[in-house]
Amino acid sequence: MTVFLVGAGPGSTDLLTVKAHRLISSAQVVVHDRLVSDEIMALIPANAERIDVGKRAGGSHTQVLINELLVTLGRNHQHVVRLKGGDPFVFGRGGEEAEALIQAGVSFEIVPGISSAFSVPAIAGIPVTHRRIARAVTVVTGHCEDPNESVDWSAHAKTGATLVVLMGTANLPKIASDLLGAEMAPSTPVAIIHNGTRADQTISRLTLAEAHLAEAQAPSIIVIGETAGLDLRDPQTVHELIATGS
């Protein structure tokens, strides 16, 4: 009896790992988040039990209840898949679920997924690091469930690193305001990638000064920094970079 903590990647079945595809396709029970794409959900066997534990405003499962559910299922089924978007250990709370399973003595296995933090910008032609433009990248959550916790955006504004913000659509106006207040340049490029890697992917490009006007929808990845202004799918962009020696 094993619980598999499986990363579903950014959304496309083409970007699933081979192991994730095999485990999903043979699962007895799948405990999934709401952001797992329909394309990937279609891989679940018709006779498998599906349990949606997605966190939504006004009616979500708490993490404690999810942990308890996984322990119960792990004790009673041979093949349980806990399916999470992206990678289970990148803002997926997979670590907390692993701790709960360890404490309960339930066998589990971690199956990494391609993180949306890097794959979604890449599909959109945005390198999160690029020679002479950005030598570092910081991945940060844009949503803190605990009101006593907060992100020090002023510290991030001064590093020069590309910022990749997950779960930040609702708080984008405040994030932009805090970064501007910390003297990040108003002209700093911002890219908002909605439904990244999927057929209906959209990309909005604007500046930090304009970010409060964006109509960002979840799920979106927000990229802030000079590389957010690049689109390496565009030959003209590539020619300009070569001409400037970047």
Secondary structure by P-SEA (a helix, b strand, c coil): cbbbbccccccccccccaaaaaaaaccccccccccccaaaaaaccccbbbbbbcccccccccaaaaaaaaaaaaacccccccccccccccccaaaaaaaaaaaacccbbbbbccccccaaaaaacccccccccccbbbbbbccccccccccaaaaaaccccbbbbcccccaaaaaaaaaaaaccccccbbbbbccccccbbbbbbbcccccccccccccbbbbbccccccccccaaaaaaaaaacc
